Amino acid sequence: MKREYENKITNTLNELTLLEKEQKELRKKFKDYNGAGERMATINSKETLTTELAEQLIDKVLVYNDKRVDVFFSFDDNKKRGDNVE
């Protein structure tokens, strides 16, 4: 019976560790999304593209010799994917 309780305690502690990790990830995502919402509110009030606005919207731009351009937006969930413009 003691071993059974020890196993339950071990399993519960392992589950707690996983839940704490998930909670940390969710807090980070919330912070990212909340910041994106604030940036979008600022962006919606703008009518022209300023340097400040471009810095908020664009993470990086890659220009290739064959005149292709990849634009990586800062608000993209998948920052590895660029939007190819020719």
C-alpha positions in Angstrom: 0.0 0.0 0.0 2.9 2.3 0.8 4.4 1.8 -2.6 1.0 2.5 -4.2 0.9 5.9 -2.5 4.5 6.6 -3.4 3.7 5.9 -7.0 0.7 8.2 -6.9 2.8 11.0 -5.3 5.5 10.5 -8.0 2.9 10.6 -10.8 1.3 13.7 -9.3 4.6 15.5 -9.0 5.4 14.6 -12.6 2.0 15.9 -13.8 2.6 19.1 -11.7 5.9 19.7 -13.4 4.3 19.3 -16.9 1.5 21.6 -16.0 3.9 24.3 -14.7 5.8 24.1 -17.9 2.6 24.4 -19.9 1.6 27.4 -17.7 4.9 29.1 -18.4 4.5 28.6 -22.2 0.9 29.9 -22.0 2.0 33.0 -20.1 4.6 33.7 -22.7 2.1 33.3 -25.5 -0.3 35.6 -23.7 2.4 38.2 -23.3 3.2 38.0 -27.0 -0.4 38.2 -28.1 -1.2 41.0 -25.7 1.8 43.0 -27.1 0.6 42.3 -30.6 -2.8 43.6 -29.8 -1.4 46.8 -28.5 0.7 47.2 -31.6 -2.3 46.5 -33.8 -4.3 49.2 -32.0 -1.5 51.6 -32.8 -1.2 50.5 -36.4 -5.0 50.8 -37.0 -4.7 54.5 -36.2 -2.0 55.2 -38.7 -2.6 56.0 -42.4 1.0 56.1 -43.6 3.9 53.8 -43.2 6.5 55.4 -41.0 9.9 54.0 -40.0 8.5 53.4 -36.5 5.5 51.5 -37.9 7.7 49.4 -40.3 10.0 48.5 -37.3 7.0 47.2 -35.4 5.5 45.3 -38.3 8.6 43.8 -40.0 11.0 41.4 -38.3 13.4 41.0 -41.2 13.6 41.3 -45.0 15.8 39.1 -47.2 16.7 40.2 -50.7 18.1 37.7 -53.1 20.3 38.1 -56.2 17.5 36.9 -58.4 15.3 39.9 -57.2 13.2 37.8 -54.9 12.3 39.3 -51.5 11.2 37.5 -48.3 9.4 39.6 -45.7 9.2 38.2 -42.2 6.5 39.9 -40.2 6.9 40.3 -36.4 3.3 39.4 -35.7 3.5 36.0 -37.6 3.0 32.9 -35.5 5.4 31.1 -37.8 8.4 33.5 -38.1 10.3 31.0 -40.2 7.8 31.5 -43.0 8.5 34.5 -45.2 6.0 36.0 -47.6 7.8 35.8 -51.0 7.4 38.9 -53.1 8.7 39.0 -56.7 
